[in-house]
């Protein structure tokens, strides 16, 4: 299979490119420090030999990423699982999900796809704002990631969006691989997960036929990701106060790296991934006379409902909802111990925030909102 050259700047590396990329990575001093942190007892030279034995991206994922994710989840979670009962594991899909963690959302999905019987993992959409370091960009492209270019002038943005759409259709139809993409750009800081119509519009720029037919060619599967605890909750709350207090505030280059490290290694409690049925049948039933704007809104709302109804809720979600509203309407969903544990956890997370003008009531409300919104959205689907 020949991959069109137009995709070269954004696609994952191909097998024949891997040896040169391995050499580049192993020669990078920062990457060497990462290896020493992850594998303190193994010489870099031995790791290099193991890398060079990986002839494909999937080989690399199975050799390095699978075991690493397993170790991380053993230390940083109380358990995790993947419900794929409503899809066929022999199919190829575009998993469109809510976005909780910069790295783990897609990385854990890849491990879980192997665990449940898929013969391949997924190609992961990743924003170029996270790829400022050359070695990070190399590594994610080894790990089957493709690049979403952002922050460009409008005319250029239309051009790269069309290329991105073409590439996603190529992955499903020609490469016969899966895709993971977030339902919106960036993580929902308040966990109020909503599908951005812009994402759907981008995906429908390629393919043939109506909007619904073009999207059906990607075989979209709404994927719900539920973390019991979000290690980055206090960082998100701090960011929300900065945005409130400082006009034009933007994250610094180190902020995403801090969030990545905190999200990967921080305590997550229990984690649940859940696939809704592929939406191809839903798309086939849409009224062909529906105006384009209404089509995108209707599809986005449907994906949202599918994601919301498949959340795994935890006692902390109901505790947060009652604390936020100052009542006890949902007390049947948690015990006195559950409530005490979450309140202690909340105080601990707030204590981690060190910033000028720290507004504790505001920060507390933001963290409570993050945990309450999944419950609010889930309950709205009943």
C-alpha positions as CSV (number, residue, x, y, z in Angstrom):
1,X,0.0,0.0,0.0
2,X,1.4,3.4,-1.1
3,X,0.6,6.3,1.2
4,X,0.2,9.6,-0.6
5,X,3.0,12.0,0.0
6,X,0.6,14.7,1.0
7,X,0.1,12.9,4.3
8,X,3.8,12.8,5.1
9,X,3.9,15.8,7.5
10,X,1.1,14.4,9.7
11,X,1.0,10.6,9.5
12,X,2.7,8.1,11.9
13,X,6.1,6.8,10.7
14,X,6.1,3.9,8.4
15,X,8.1,0.7,9.2
16,X,11.0,1.6,6.8
17,X,11.4,4.9,8.6
18,X,11.6,3.5,12.1
19,X,15.4,2.6,12.3
20,X,16.4,6.2,11.6
21,X,13.8,7.5,14.1
22,X,15.1,5.1,16.8
23,X,18.6,6.4,16.2
24,X,17.4,10.0,16.5
25,X,15.5,9.2,19.8
26,X,18.3,7.3,21.4
27,X,20.8,10.1,20.7
28,X,18.6,12.7,22.3
29,X,19.7,13.5,25.9
30,X,16.2,14.3,27.1
31,X,14.8,11.0,25.8
32,X,17.7,9.2,27.5
33,X,16.7,10.8,30.8
34,X,13.1,9.6,30.2
35,X,14.4,6.1,29.6
36,X,16.4,6.2,32.8
37,X,13.4,7.3,34.8
38,X,11.1,4.6,33.3
39,X,13.7,1.8,33.3
40,X,16.2,2.7,36.0
41,X,17.8,-0.8,36.1
42,X,18.2,-1.3,32.3
43,X,21.1,0.2,30.3
44,X,20.1,2.5,27.5
45,X,22.1,0.4,25.1
46,X,19.9,-2.7,25.9
47,X,16.7,-0.7,25.5
48,X,18.1,0.5,22.1
49,X,18.6,-3.0,20.9
50,X,15.1,-3.9,22.0
51,X,13.7,-0.8,20.1
52,X,15.6,-1.7,16.9
53,X,14.1,-5.2,17.1
54,X,10.6,-3.6,16.7
55,X,9.9,-3.7,12.9
56,X,6.5,-2.0,13.0
57,X,4.7,0.6,15.1
58,X,2.5,-2.2,16.5
59,X,5.6,-4.1,17.5
60,X,6.8,-1.1,19.4
61,X,3.5,-0.6,21.1
62,X,3.3,-4.2,22.2
63,X,7.0,-4.3,23.3
64,X,7.1,-1.0,25.2
65,X,3.8,0.8,25.5
66,X,1.6,-2.1,26.6
67,X,3.7,-3.2,29.6
68,X,4.4,0.4,30.6
69,X,0.7,1.3,30.6
70,X,-0.1,-1.9,32.6
71,X,2.5,-0.9,35.2
72,X,1.2,2.7,35.4
73,X,-2.3,1.5,35.9
74,X,-1.4,-1.0,38.5
75,X,0.2,1.7,40.6
76,X,-2.1,4.6,39.9
77,X,-5.5,3.0,39.7
78,X,-7.7,0.5,41.6
79,X,-8.7,-1.2,38.4
80,X,-10.0,-0.7,34.9
81,X,-12.0,-2.4,32.1
82,X,-13.4,-1.9,28.7
83,X,-17.0,-2.7,27.7
84,X,-17.1,-3.5,23.9
85,X,-20.3,-5.6,24.1
86,X,-22.1,-3.3,21.6
87,X,-19.4,-3.4,18.8
88,X,-17.8,-6.1,16.7
89,X,-14.1,-6.4,17.6
90,X,-13.3,-7.5,14.0
91,X,-14.4,-4.1,12.7
92,X,-12.5,-0.9,12.3
93,X,-13.8,2.3,13.9
94,X,-13.2,5.9,14.6
95,X,-13.6,6.1,18.4
96,X,-14.8,9.6,19.3
97,X,-14.6,10.2,23.0
98,X,-14.8,12.7,25.8
99,X,-11.3,13.9,26.8
100,X,-10.0,13.6,30.3
101,X,-6.3,13.0,30.1
102,X,-3.8,14.3,27.5
103,X,-1.8,11.1,27.2
104,X,-3.7,8.3,28.8
105,X,-7.1,8.6,27.0
106,X,-5.6,7.3,23.7
107,X,-2.7,5.3,25.2
108,X,-4.9,3.2,27.5
109,X,-7.4,2.6,24.7
110,X,-4.7,1.0,22.7
111,X,-3.9,-1.4,25.5
112,X,-7.5,-2.2,26.0
113,X,-8.1,-2.8,22.3
114,X,-5.5,-5.6,22.5
115,X,-7.0,-6.9,25.7
116,X,-10.5,-7.3,24.2
117,X,-9.3,-9.0,21.0
118,X,-8.7,-6.4,18.4
119,X,-5.8,-7.4,16.1
120,X,-4.6,-3.8,15.9
121,X,-4.7,-0.7,18.1
122,X,-5.6,2.8,16.9
123,X,-4.1,5.8,15.3
124,X,-4.3,8.7,17.8
125,X,-5.1,12.3,16.9
126,X,-2.8,14.6,18.7
127,X,-2.6,18.4,18.6
128,X,0.7,20.0,17.4
129,X,0.6,22.3,20.5
130,X,1.8,19.3,22.5
131,X,4.7,18.5,20.2
132,X,7.0,21.4,20.7
133,X,9.9,19.1,21.6
134,X,11.4,17.2,18.6
135,X,11.8,13.9,20.5
136,X,8.2,14.0,21.7
137,X,7.0,14.5,18.1
138,X,9.2,11.6,17.0
139,X,8.0,9.3,19.8
140,X,4.2,9.9,19.3
141,X,4.6,9.3,15.5
142,X,6.3,6.0,16.3
143,X,3.4,5.3,18.6
144,X,0.8,5.5,15.8
145,X,-0.2,9.2,16.3
146,X,-1.2,11.6,13.6
147,X,-0.9,15.3,13.9
148,X,-3.7,17.8,14.2
149,X,-2.4,21.2,13.1
150,X,-3.8,24.2,15.0
151,X,-3.5,28.0,15.3
152,X,-3.1,28.7,11.6
153,X,-4.7,31.5,9.5
154,X,-8.2,30.6,8.2
155,X,-7.2,29.8,4.6
156,X,-4.4,27.6,5.7
157,X,-6.6,26.0,8.4
158,X,-9.1,25.0,5.7
159,X,-6.4,23.4,3.7
160,X,-4.9,21.4,6.6
161,X,-8.4,20.4,7.8
162,X,-9.1,18.9,4.4
163,X,-5.9,17.0,4.5
164,X,-6.6,15.7,8.0
165,X,-10.1,14.6,6.9
166,X,-8.6,12.8,3.8
167,X,-6.1,11.1,6.1
168,X,-8.7,9.8,8.5
169,X,-10.8,8.4,5.7
170,X,-7.6,6.8,4.3
171,X,-6.8,5.2,7.6
172,X,-10.2,3.5,7.8
173,X,-10.7,2.6,4.2
174,X,-7.1,1.8,3.1
175,X,-4.9,1.1,6.1
176,X,-7.7,-0.8,7.8
177,X,-6.8,0.6,11.2
178,X,-8.8,2.3,14.0
179,X,-8.7,5.9,15.0
180,X,-9.1,7.7,18.3
181,X,-10.1,11.4,18.4
182,X,-11.4,13.6,21.1
183,X,-14.9,15.0,20.6
184,X,-13.6,18.6,21.0
185,X,-10.2,20.4,21.0
186,X,-8.6,20.1,24.3
187,X,-9.9,18.6,27.6
188,X,-13.2,19.8,28.9
189,X,-11.9,21.6,32.1
190,X,-15.3,21.3,33.7
191,X,-16.1,17.7,32.5
192,X,-19.2,19.0,30.7
193,X,-18.5,16.9,27.7
194,X,-20.0,18.2,24.4
195,X,-19.1,17.3,20.8
196,X,-17.8,20.2,18.8
197,X,-19.6,20.5,15.5
198,X,-16.3,21.7,14.1
199,X,-14.8,18.2,14.6
200,X,-17.7,16.6,12.7
201,X,-17.4,19.2,9.9
202,X,-13.7,18.5,9.6
203,X,-14.3,14.7,9.3
204,X,-17.0,15.2,6.7
205,X,-14.7,17.3,4.4
206,X,-13.5,14.0,2.8
207,X,-15.4,11.0,1.5
208,X,-18.4,10.9,-0.9
209,X,-22.1,11.6,-0.7
210,X,-24.1,13.5,1.9
211,X,-22.7,14.6,5.3
212,X,-24.2,11.5,6.9
213,X,-22.8,9.2,4.2
214,X,-19.3,10.8,4.6
215,X,-19.3,10.4,8.3
216,X,-20.6,6.8,8.1
217,X,-17.5,5.9,6.1
218,X,-15.5,6.6,9.3
219,X,-17.7,4.2,11.3
220,X,-18.0,6.5,14.4
221,X,-18.2,4.9,17.8
222,X,-19.0,7.2,20.8
223,X,-16.6,6.2,23.6
224,X,-17.2,7.1,27.2
225,X,-14.1,7.5,29.4
226,X,-14.8,7.6,33.2
227,X,-12.0,8.2,35.7
228,X,-13.1,8.0,39.3
229,X,-10.5,10.7,40.2
230,X,-8.8,13.1,37.9
231,X,-5.2,13.7,39.0
232,X,-5.2,17.0,37.1
233,X,-8.4,18.4,38.7
234,X,-6.5,20.9,40.8
235,X,-4.4,22.0,37.8
236,X,-7.6,22.6,35.8
237,X,-9.1,24.6,38.6
238,X,-6.0,26.7,38.8
239,X,-6.1,27.3,35.1
240,X,-9.7,28.4,35.3
241,X,-8.9,31.0,38.0
242,X,-6.0,32.3,35.9
243,X,-8.3,32.7,32.9
244,X,-10.8,34.4,35.1
245,X,-8.3,36.8,36.7
246,X,-5.8,37.6,34.0
247,X,-7.0,39.0,30.7
248,X,-5.5,37.1,27.7
249,X,-3.9,34.5,30.0
250,X,-2.4,31.5,28.1
251,X,-0.7,28.4,29.4
252,X,3.1,28.4,29.3
253,X,5.2,25.8,27.4
254,X,5.8,23.8,30.7
255,X,2.1,23.7,31.7
256,X,1.2,20.9,29.3
257,X,4.2,18.8,30.3
258,X,3.2,19.2,33.9
259,X,-0.3,18.1,33.1
260,X,1.0,15.1,31.1
261,X,3.2,13.9,33.9
262,X,0.5,14.5,36.6
263,X,-2.2,12.8,34.5
264,X,0.0,9.7,33.7
265,X,1.3,9.0,37.2
266,X,-1.3,10.5,39.4
267,X,-4.0,8.5,41.3
268,X,-7.0,7.8,39.2
269,X,-9.1,5.4,41.3
270,X,-11.2,3.2,39.0
271,X,-11.3,3.7,35.2
272,X,-14.0,2.6,32.9
273,X,-14.1,2.7,29.0
274,X,-17.4,2.0,27.3
275,X,-18.3,1.8,23.6
276,X,-21.8,2.7,22.4
277,X,-22.9,1.1,19.1
278,X,-21.4,2.4,15.9
279,X,-23.6,5.3,14.8
280,X,-23.8,4.2,11.1
281,X,-27.4,3.1,11.5
282,X,-28.4,6.3,13.1
283,X,-26.8,8.3,10.3
284,X,-28.6,6.2,7.7
285,X,-31.9,7.3,9.2
286,X,-31.3,11.0,9.1
287,X,-33.7,13.1,7.0
288,X,-31.8,13.8,3.7
289,X,-33.6,17.2,3.5
290,X,-32.4,18.4,6.8
291,X,-30.3,21.6,6.5
292,X,-26.6,21.1,6.9
293,X,-26.4,23.2,10.1
294,X,-29.1,21.1,11.7
295,X,-27.5,17.8,10.6
296,X,-24.2,18.6,12.5
297,X,-26.2,19.8,15.6
298,X,-28.3,16.6,15.5
299,X,-25.3,14.3,15.1
300,X,-23.4,16.1,17.9
301,X,-26.3,15.9,20.3
302,X,-26.7,12.2,19.5
303,X,-23.0,11.5,20.2
304,X,-23.3,13.4,23.4
305,X,-26.2,11.4,24.6
306,X,-24.4,8.1,23.8
307,X,-21.3,9.2,25.7
308,X,-23.3,10.5,28.7
309,X,-25.5,7.4,29.0
310,X,-22.4,5.1,29.2
311,X,-20.5,7.0,31.9
312,X,-19.5,4.9,34.9
313,X,-20.5,7.0,37.8
314,X,-18.8,6.7,41.2
315,X,-19.8,7.8,44.7
316,X,-17.7,10.9,44.4
317,X,-19.8,12.1,41.4
318,X,-22.9,12.1,43.5
319,X,-21.2,13.5,46.6
320,X,-19.9,16.4,44.4
321,X,-23.3,17.0,43.0
322,X,-24.9,17.2,46.4
323,X,-22.1,19.4,47.8
324,X,-22.4,21.7,44.8
325,X,-26.1,22.1,45.3
326,X,-26.1,22.1,49.1
327,X,-28.5,19.2,49.4
328,X,-28.6,15.4,49.8
329,X,-30.9,14.4,46.9
330,X,-28.5,11.8,45.8
331,X,-27.3,10.5,49.2
332,X,-28.6,7.0,48.3
333,X,-25.7,6.6,45.9
334,X,-23.0,7.0,48.5
335,X,-22.2,6.2,52.1
336,X,-21.1,8.5,55.0
337,X,-17.6,7.1,54.5
338,X,-17.7,7.9,50.7
339,X,-18.6,11.5,51.5
340,X,-15.9,11.9,54.1
341,X,-13.3,10.4,51.8
342,X,-14.2,12.7,49.0
343,X,-14.2,15.8,51.2
344,X,-10.8,14.8,52.5
345,X,-9.6,14.3,48.9
346,X,-11.0,17.6,47.9
347,X,-9.1,19.5,50.6
348,X,-5.9,17.7,49.7
349,X,-6.2,18.7,46.0
350,X,-7.0,22.3,47.0
351,X,-3.9,22.4,49.2
352,X,-1.8,21.5,46.1
353,X,-2.7,24.8,44.4
354,X,0.0,27.5,45.0
355,X,-0.8,30.7,43.3
356,X,-1.1,34.5,44.0
357,X,-4.6,35.5,45.0
358,X,-5.7,31.9,45.6
359,X,-9.5,32.0,45.7
360,X,-10.4,28.9,47.6
361,X,-14.2,29.1,47.3
362,X,-14.0,29.5,43.5
363,X,-11.4,26.7,43.2
364,X,-13.5,24.4,45.3
365,X,-16.6,25.1,43.2
366,X,-14.6,24.4,40.0
367,X,-13.4,21.0,41.3
368,X,-16.9,20.1,42.6
369,X,-18.3,21.0,39.1
370,X,-15.8,18.7,37.4
371,X,-17.0,15.7,39.4
372,X,-20.7,16.7,39.4
373,X,-21.1,17.3,35.6
374,X,-20.8,13.6,34.6
375,X,-23.6,12.8,37.1
376,X,-25.7,15.8,35.8
377,X,-25.3,14.7,32.2
378,X,-25.8,11.0,32.9
379,X,-29.0,11.7,34.8
380,X,-30.3,13.8,32.0
381,X,-30.3,10.8,29.7
382,X,-32.5,8.7,31.9
